[in-house]
Amino acid sequence: MKAETARLLDKAQHAIRAAEILLDADERDFAAGRAYYAMFYVAEALLVERGKRFRKHSAVHAAYGDQFGKSGILEPKYHRWLLDAFDRRIVSDYDTTGEISPHEVREMINRAKEFLAQAAGFLGRRRRPATRSDR
């Protein structure tokens, strides 16, 4: 695994922890933002491992969808979750009239955890040397 990939996965783990702390403090809008960024860092890590870097969130979303969602390498639901979390983050960051529920934030955090686990498992499987039973 590339060093940058590992750093992004670590950053995703830290973002999840921050989201949990913020949710416990009833800072739901900020917790939602951290949950989104956890998923974003996971998507970036997977793309970096393939030698791809992007400057815009929309480019990461699209490339992740093409490389991992549409291809079926990882379940397409992770791409949908990333896009949904981005939409929720935008509302949480910029809309002063809406409020996100604790349940919604908890679901975002749980999705971020699952996405991170799946990505880490995928990257771990790619790095494991082939054994006789793999042939």
C-alpha positions in Angstrom: 0.0 0.0 0.0 1.3 3.5 -0.9 2.2 5.7 2.1 -0.3 8.4 0.9 -3.0 5.8 0.8 -2.3 4.7 4.4 -2.3 8.3 5.5 -5.7 9.0 3.9 -7.1 5.8 5.6 -5.7 7.0 8.9 -7.3 10.5 8.3 -10.6 8.8 7.6 -10.4 7.0 10.9 -9.6 10.2 12.7 -12.6 11.9 11.0 -14.9 9.2 12.2 -13.7 9.6 15.7 -14.2 13.4 15.5 -17.7 12.8 14.2 -18.5 10.6 17.1 -17.1 13.2 19.6 -19.1 16.0 17.9 -22.3 13.9 17.9 -21.9 13.2 21.6 -21.6 17.0 22.1 -24.8 17.5 20.1 -22.9 19.3 17.3 -24.8 17.4 14.6 -24.0 19.6 11.7 -20.3 19.4 12.3 -20.5 15.7 13.0 -22.2 15.2 9.6 -19.4 17.1 8.0 -16.7 14.9 9.6 -18.6 11.7 8.6 -18.7 12.9 5.0 -15.0 13.7 5.0 -14.2 10.3 6.4 -15.9 8.8 3.3 -14.2 11.3 1.0 -10.8 10.3 2.4 -11.6 6.6 1.8 -12.6 7.3 -1.8 -9.4 9.4 -2.2 -7.3 6.6 -0.7 -8.6 4.1 -3.2 -8.0 6.4 -6.1 -4.5 7.3 -4.9 -3.6 3.6 -4.8 -4.4 3.5 -8.5 -2.2 6.6 -9.1 -5.1 9.0 -9.5 -5.4 12.4 -7.7 -8.0 15.1 -8.1 -8.5 18.7 -6.9 -12.3 18.8 -6.7 -14.8 16.8 -4.7 -16.9 16.3 -7.8 -13.9 14.8 -9.6 -13.3 12.4 -6.7 -16.9 11.4 -6.6 -17.0 10.7 -10.4 -13.7 8.9 -10.5 -14.6 6.7 -7.5 -17.9 5.9 -9.1 -16.3 4.9 -12.4 -13.3 3.0 -10.9 -15.1 1.2 -8.1 -18.9 1.6 -8.2 -19.8 0.9 -11.8 -17.1 -1.7 -12.2 -18.4 -3.6 -9.2 -15.0 -3.8 -7.5 -16.7 -2.5 -4.4 -20.5 -2.4 -3.9 -22.2 0.5 -5.7 -23.9 1.5 -2.4 -20.6 3.1 -1.2 -20.7 5.5 -4.1 -24.3 6.3 -3.3 -23.5 6.8 0.4 -20.6 9.1 -0.6 -22.9 11.3 -2.7 -25.6 11.3 -0.1 -23.2 12.3 2.6 -21.9 15.1 0.4 -25.4 16.5 -0.1 -26.0 16.2 3.6 -22.7 18.0 4.4 -23.6 20.9 2.1 -27.0 21.3 3.8 -25.4 21.1 7.2 -22.7 23.6 6.4 -24.7 26.2 4.5 -28.4 25.9 5.4 -29.4 27.6 8.5 -33.0 26.4 8.5 -32.6 22.7 8.3 -31.6 20.4 11.1 -30.1 16.9 10.9 -31.3 14.4 13.4 -28.9 12.5 15.7 -30.2 9.3 14.0 -29.2 10.6 10.5 -25.7 11.5 11.8 -25.3 8.1 13.5 -26.2 6.5 10.2 -23.6 8.6 8.3 -21.0 7.6 10.8 -21.9 3.9 10.6 -21.7 4.1 6.8 -18.3 5.8 7.0 -17.1 3.0 9.3 -18.3 0.3 6.9 -16.9 2.0 3.8 -13.5 2.4 5.6 -13.6 -1.3 6.6 -14.4 -2.5 3.1 -11.7 -0.3 1.5 -9.1 -1.4 4.0 -10.1 -5.0 3.4 -9.9 -4.6 -0.4 -6.5 -2.9 -0.2 -5.3 -5.6 2.2 -6.4 -8.4 -0.2 -4.7 -6.7 -3.1 -1.4 -6.6 -1.2 -1.5 -10.2 0.1 0.7 -12.6 -1.8 -1.1 -15.4 -3.7 -1.2 -18.7 -1.9 -1.8 -22.2 -3.3 -5.5 -22.0 -2.4 -5.9 -18.8 -4.5 -4.9 -20.5 -7.7 
